[in-house]
């Protein structure tokens, strides 16, 4: 590739990403350049805005565009696919963005909570996963479904809105499972600390059976008897199996 063309290409992209800092290539007319600037930025802004509607509602239009512009100009995306832009924006907030005094304290948690809906909606199901009925939980190797996410947040992200913006974390974390059901619809299920612990054990020890899970829980909850732990785990995981959140695997 000729060196001149490479330089023009680099100058073109630098201007597209940050027109305030990088002049346009001299041989491209302003009218055409403006079309490119608007097209690229508006596409990125559209994808980010549609993925984070609640977060966007907390900012003025000018402040939101400034935030998206900063992402567009500074973040080095790892994926070329438009579908991954929302995840890249979350990575930018988590790794590159310097939080400002007017940003909400829950910014990153809310962004993750909003992003996970898209993440689950496009997740690829593992072919070897098989559904479980409630009575199979006692005799099967247990896995967290590839279409489920076991989550906890220090802020009550599910209640946040323009009129409800907590400045401090809640006294207790909020627990959720976000999963894709048999109709390919994304569902949000509010859970509790014990359910989150059970699913975390299954996720970190894939293929564990119910007894293995109960033994692991006992290390965290010695105040309960083995019978109490077994019955509680059985009831919870049976309900999770019926929703397709806990599955088994044909390779085991």
C-alpha positions as CSV (number, residue, x, y, z in Angstrom):
1,X,0.0,0.0,0.0
2,X,1.5,3.4,-1.0
3,X,2.8,5.4,1.9
4,X,0.8,8.5,0.9
5,X,-2.4,6.5,0.9
6,X,-1.7,5.1,4.3
7,X,-1.0,8.5,5.7
8,X,-4.2,9.9,4.2
9,X,-6.2,7.0,5.6
10,X,-4.7,7.5,9.1
11,X,-5.4,11.2,9.0
12,X,-9.0,10.5,7.8
13,X,-9.7,8.2,10.7
14,X,-8.0,10.5,13.2
15,X,-10.3,13.4,12.1
16,X,-13.4,11.2,12.1
17,X,-12.7,10.1,15.7
18,X,-11.7,13.5,17.1
19,X,-12.3,16.4,14.7
20,X,-11.4,18.9,17.4
21,X,-7.9,17.6,17.7
22,X,-7.1,16.4,14.2
23,X,-7.5,18.4,11.0
24,X,-9.1,16.7,8.0
25,X,-7.0,15.6,5.1
26,X,-6.5,18.6,2.8
27,X,-7.6,16.8,-0.4
28,X,-11.1,15.9,1.0
29,X,-13.8,18.7,0.7
30,X,-15.5,19.8,3.9
31,X,-19.0,18.9,2.8
32,X,-18.0,15.3,2.2
33,X,-16.0,15.1,5.3
34,X,-19.0,16.4,7.4
35,X,-21.1,13.5,6.0
36,X,-18.5,11.0,7.1
37,X,-18.2,12.6,10.5
38,X,-21.9,12.5,11.2
39,X,-22.4,9.0,9.8
40,X,-19.7,7.4,11.9
41,X,-20.5,9.2,15.1
42,X,-24.3,8.9,14.8
43,X,-24.0,5.2,14.2
44,X,-21.9,4.7,17.3
45,X,-24.1,7.0,19.3
46,X,-27.2,5.1,18.2
47,X,-25.8,1.8,19.3
48,X,-24.6,3.0,22.7
49,X,-27.8,5.0,23.4
50,X,-30.1,2.0,22.5
51,X,-28.1,-0.3,24.8
52,X,-28.0,2.1,27.8
53,X,-31.3,4.0,27.8
54,X,-31.5,4.4,31.6
55,X,-27.9,5.6,31.9
56,X,-28.5,8.1,29.0
57,X,-31.6,9.4,30.7
58,X,-29.5,10.6,33.6
59,X,-27.5,13.0,31.4
60,X,-28.3,16.1,29.4
61,X,-28.1,15.6,25.6
62,X,-24.9,17.6,25.5
63,X,-23.3,15.7,28.3
64,X,-24.3,12.3,26.9
65,X,-22.9,13.2,23.4
66,X,-19.7,14.4,25.1
67,X,-19.3,11.0,26.9
68,X,-20.0,9.0,23.7
69,X,-17.6,11.3,21.8
70,X,-14.9,10.6,24.4
71,X,-15.5,6.8,23.9
72,X,-15.4,7.2,20.2
73,X,-12.2,9.2,20.1
74,X,-10.2,7.5,22.9
75,X,-11.2,3.8,23.1
76,X,-9.4,1.3,21.0
77,X,-12.1,-1.2,20.2
78,X,-11.1,-4.9,20.1
79,X,-14.0,-6.0,17.9
80,X,-15.0,-4.7,14.4
81,X,-18.6,-5.7,14.8
82,X,-21.4,-3.1,15.5
83,X,-23.1,-5.6,17.8
84,X,-20.1,-5.4,20.1
85,X,-20.1,-1.6,20.4
86,X,-22.2,-1.8,23.6
87,X,-19.7,-4.1,25.2
88,X,-16.8,-1.9,24.1
89,X,-18.5,1.1,25.7
90,X,-18.7,-0.9,29.0
91,X,-15.0,-1.8,28.7
92,X,-14.3,1.9,28.1
93,X,-16.1,2.9,31.3
94,X,-14.5,0.2,33.3
95,X,-10.9,0.6,32.1
96,X,-10.3,3.9,30.4
97,X,-12.8,6.4,31.6
98,X,-11.9,8.8,34.4
99,X,-15.1,9.3,36.4
100,X,-16.2,13.0,36.7
101,X,-17.7,14.7,39.7
102,X,-21.1,14.9,38.0
103,X,-21.2,11.2,37.0
104,X,-23.4,9.0,39.2
105,X,-21.7,6.8,41.8
106,X,-23.5,3.8,40.4
107,X,-22.5,4.5,36.7
108,X,-20.5,1.3,36.1
109,X,-22.9,-1.0,37.9
110,X,-25.9,0.5,36.0
111,X,-24.1,0.2,32.7
112,X,-23.3,-3.4,33.3
113,X,-26.9,-4.2,34.3
114,X,-28.1,-2.6,31.1
115,X,-25.5,-4.3,28.9
116,X,-26.1,-7.8,30.3
117,X,-29.5,-7.9,28.6
118,X,-27.9,-7.6,25.2
119,X,-25.1,-10.0,26.2
120,X,-27.7,-12.7,27.1
121,X,-29.8,-12.0,24.1
122,X,-27.0,-12.8,21.7
123,X,-25.2,-15.5,23.7
124,X,-24.4,-18.7,21.9
125,X,-26.0,-21.7,23.5
126,X,-23.5,-24.6,24.2
127,X,-24.8,-27.5,22.1
128,X,-23.9,-30.1,24.8
129,X,-26.1,-28.5,27.4
130,X,-29.3,-30.4,28.2
131,X,-32.3,-29.2,30.3
132,X,-33.1,-30.8,33.6
133,X,-36.4,-31.5,35.3
134,X,-36.8,-30.8,39.0
135,X,-36.4,-34.5,40.0
136,X,-33.2,-34.8,38.0
137,X,-31.3,-32.3,40.1
138,X,-30.5,-34.9,42.7
139,X,-28.7,-37.2,40.3
140,X,-27.1,-35.0,37.6
141,X,-23.9,-33.1,37.1
142,X,-24.9,-29.4,37.4
143,X,-23.9,-26.5,35.2
144,X,-24.9,-22.8,35.0
145,X,-26.5,-22.4,31.6
146,X,-24.5,-20.5,29.0
147,X,-27.6,-18.4,28.6
148,X,-27.6,-17.3,32.2
149,X,-25.7,-14.7,34.3
150,X,-25.5,-14.8,38.0
151,X,-25.1,-11.1,39.2
152,X,-24.8,-9.0,42.2
153,X,-24.7,-5.2,42.6
154,X,-24.0,-2.9,45.5
155,X,-26.6,-0.4,44.2
156,X,-30.2,-1.2,43.5
157,X,-29.7,-0.9,39.8
158,X,-33.1,-2.2,38.9
159,X,-34.8,0.8,40.5
160,X,-32.6,3.6,39.2
161,X,-34.1,6.3,37.1
162,X,-33.8,10.0,36.5
163,X,-36.0,10.5,39.6
164,X,-34.3,7.9,41.7
165,X,-30.5,8.2,41.9
166,X,-29.0,6.8,45.1
167,X,-25.7,8.4,46.2
168,X,-24.6,5.5,48.4
169,X,-24.7,1.7,48.0
170,X,-27.6,-0.1,49.6
171,X,-27.3,-1.8,53.0
172,X,-27.6,-5.1,51.2
173,X,-26.5,-6.1,47.7
174,X,-29.1,-6.7,44.9
175,X,-28.9,-10.2,43.4
176,X,-30.2,-11.2,40.0
177,X,-30.1,-13.9,37.4
178,X,-30.5,-12.7,33.9
179,X,-31.3,-15.6,31.5
180,X,-32.8,-16.4,28.1
181,X,-35.9,-18.6,28.4
182,X,-37.2,-21.3,26.0
183,X,-39.0,-18.6,24.0
184,X,-35.6,-16.8,23.5
185,X,-36.9,-13.9,25.7
186,X,-34.4,-12.3,28.2
187,X,-35.7,-12.5,31.7
188,X,-34.5,-10.8,34.9
189,X,-35.0,-12.8,38.1
190,X,-34.4,-11.2,41.5
191,X,-32.7,-13.6,43.9
192,X,-31.0,-13.6,47.2
193,X,-27.6,-14.1,48.7
194,X,-28.0,-17.9,49.2
195,X,-29.2,-18.5,45.6
196,X,-26.3,-16.4,44.3
197,X,-23.9,-18.5,46.4
198,X,-25.4,-21.8,45.1
199,X,-25.1,-20.6,41.5
200,X,-21.6,-19.2,42.0
201,X,-20.5,-22.6,43.3
202,X,-22.0,-24.4,40.3
203,X,-20.4,-21.8,37.9
204,X,-17.0,-22.2,39.6
205,X,-17.2,-26.0,39.9
206,X,-19.0,-27.1,36.7
207,X,-20.2,-30.6,36.8
208,X,-20.6,-30.7,40.6
209,X,-23.5,-32.8,41.9
210,X,-26.0,-31.7,44.6
211,X,-24.0,-33.2,47.4
212,X,-20.8,-31.4,46.3
213,X,-22.7,-28.1,46.1
214,X,-24.1,-28.6,49.6
215,X,-20.7,-29.3,51.1
216,X,-19.3,-26.1,49.5
217,X,-22.2,-24.1,50.9
218,X,-21.6,-25.6,54.4
219,X,-18.2,-23.8,54.4
220,X,-20.0,-20.5,54.0
221,X,-23.0,-21.2,56.2
222,X,-22.0,-23.4,59.2
223,X,-25.1,-22.3,61.1
224,X,-27.3,-24.6,59.0
225,X,-27.5,-28.4,59.4
226,X,-26.7,-30.6,56.4
227,X,-30.4,-31.5,56.1
228,X,-31.4,-27.8,56.0
229,X,-28.7,-27.1,53.4
230,X,-29.7,-30.1,51.3
231,X,-33.4,-29.2,51.3
232,X,-32.8,-25.6,50.7
233,X,-30.4,-26.3,47.8
234,X,-32.7,-28.9,46.3
235,X,-35.7,-26.5,46.3
236,X,-33.7,-23.6,44.9
237,X,-31.9,-25.6,42.2
238,X,-35.0,-27.4,41.2
239,X,-36.7,-24.0,40.5
240,X,-33.5,-22.9,38.6
241,X,-33.6,-26.1,36.5
242,X,-37.3,-25.5,35.6
243,X,-36.3,-22.1,34.3
244,X,-33.4,-23.5,32.4
245,X,-30.8,-21.6,34.5
246,X,-29.3,-24.8,35.8
247,X,-28.6,-27.5,33.2
248,X,-26.5,-30.6,32.7
249,X,-24.1,-31.6,30.0
250,X,-24.0,-34.6,27.7
251,X,-20.2,-34.7,27.8
252,X,-20.2,-35.6,31.5
